[in-house]
Amino acid sequence: MQVICLEEKAFYELVEQVVERLKEKNNVTRDKWVSNEEAMRLLNIKSKTTLQKLRDEGKIRFTKPEKKIILYDRDSIDVYLEKYSKNTF
């Protein structure tokens, strides 16, 4: 029997990827609007300042339904990532 050890961060990232694949496979619709934390995870950034910069420059869409709540358009995040993706050789 083999034992595989993972760091906590790697374990939770793996679990998130499995959940996303299961959702895709079962045609579970994803949320149109995501929180700061989810937007940062999708963009793979750690800084709220960077997220604000992307918002202020109009690179990703957002809505502000209440005074201190900002939600980000998941589709615009996907478009942003696709726009700046690089093709392999």
C-alpha contacts under 8 A as a table, 3 or more apart, distances in Angstrom:
res1	aa1	res2	aa2	distance
6	L	10	A	6.08
6	L	11	F	5.80
7	E	10	A	5.28
7	E	11	F	6.14
8	E	11	F	5.07
8	E	12	Y	6.32
9	K	12	Y	5.39
9	K	13	E	6.17
10	A	13	E	5.07
10	A	14	L	6.11
11	F	14	L	5.14
11	F	15	V	6.28
12	Y	15	V	4.94
12	Y	16	E	6.16
13	E	16	E	5.11
13	E	17	Q	6.27
14	L	17	Q	5.12
14	L	18	V	6.25
15	V	18	V	5.10
15	V	19	V	6.21
16	E	19	V	5.09
16	E	20	E	6.16
17	Q	20	E	5.08
17	Q	21	R	6.20
18	V	21	R	5.16
18	V	22	L	6.18
19	V	22	L	5.09
19	V	23	K	6.18
20	E	23	K	5.07
20	E	24	E	6.21
21	R	24	E	5.03
21	R	25	K	6.00
22	L	25	K	5.02
22	L	26	N	6.04
23	K	26	N	5.22
23	K	27	N	5.92
23	K	28	V	4.84
23	K	29	T	7.49
24	E	27	N	5.02
24	E	28	V	6.09
24	E	29	T	7.91
25	K	28	V	7.73
31	D	34	V	6.61
31	D	74	R	7.51
32	K	73	D	5.93
32	K	74	R	5.58
32	K	75	D	7.13
33	W	71	L	5.62
33	W	72	Y	5.26
33	W	73	D	4.81
33	W	74	R	5.80
34	V	38	E	5.85
34	V	39	A	6.16
34	V	71	L	5.34
34	V	72	Y	5.17
34	V	73	D	6.54
34	V	74	R	6.37
35	S	38	E	5.23
35	S	39	A	6.06
35	S	70	I	6.89
35	S	71	L	5.06
35	S	72	Y	6.38
36	N	39	A	5.15
36	N	40	M	6.08
36	N	48	K	7.77
36	N	51	L	7.96
36	N	70	I	7.09
36	N	71	L	6.70
36	N	72	Y	7.25
37	E	40	M	5.15
37	E	41	R	6.17
38	E	41	R	4.98
38	E	42	L	6.11
39	A	42	L	5.11
39	A	43	L	6.13
39	A	51	L	7.99
39	A	72	Y	6.61
39	A	74	R	7.51
39	A	77	I	7.57
40	M	43	L	5.12
40	M	44	N	5.73
40	M	45	I	5.16
40	M	46	K	6.45
40	M	47	S	7.70
40	M	48	K	7.65
40	M	51	L	6.89
41	R	44	N	4.84
41	R	45	I	6.50
41	R	46	K	7.90
42	L	45	I	7.99
42	L	77	I	7.64
43	L	77	I	7.30
43	L	81	L	7.42
45	I	50	T	7.40
45	I	51	L	7.74
47	S	50	T	5.31
47	S	51	L	6.64
48	K	51	L	4.97
48	K	52	Q	6.13
49	T	52	Q	5.00
49	T	53	K	6.11
50	T	53	K	4.96
50	T	54	L	6.31
51	L	54	L	5.21
51	L	55	R	6.28
52	Q	55	R	4.94
52	Q	56	D	5.96
53	K	56	D	5.02
53	K	57	E	6.02
54	L	57	E	5.28
54	L	58	G	6.29
54	L	59	K	5.22
54	L	60	I	6.08
55	R	58	G	5.21
55	R	59	K	6.05
55	R	60	I	5.47
55	R	61	R	6.66
55	R	62	F	7.01
56	D	59	K	7.69
58	G	61	R	6.64
59	K	76	S	7.84
59	K	80	Y	6.75
60	I	72	Y	7.29
60	I	73	D	7.10
60	I	76	S	5.29
60	I	77	I	5.85
60	I	80	Y	6.87
61	R	72	Y	5.94
61	R	73	D	5.39
61	R	76	S	5.92
61	R	77	I	7.83
62	F	70	I	6.75
62	F	71	L	5.52
62	F	72	Y	4.27
62	F	73	D	5.67
63	T	70	I	5.81
63	T	71	L	5.33
63	T	72	Y	6.44
63	T	73	D	7.84
64	K	67	K	6.83
64	K	68	K	7.62
64	K	69	I	5.74
64	K	70	I	4.62
64	K	71	L	6.34
65	P	69	I	6.37
65	P	70	I	6.99
65	P	71	L	7.91
66	E	69	I	5.22
66	E	70	I	7.57
72	Y	77	I	7.85
73	D	76	S	5.42
73	D	77	I	6.54
74	R	77	I	5.08
74	R	78	D	6.34
75	D	78	D	5.03
75	D	79	V	6.20
76	S	79	V	4.93
76	S	80	Y	6.03
77	I	80	Y	5.03
77	I	81	L	6.20
78	D	81	L	5.18
78	D	82	E	6.10
79	V	82	E	5.06
79	V	83	K	6.00
80	Y	83	K	5.12
80	Y	84	Y	6.47
81	L	84	Y	5.41
81	L	85	S	6.04
82	E	85	S	5.10
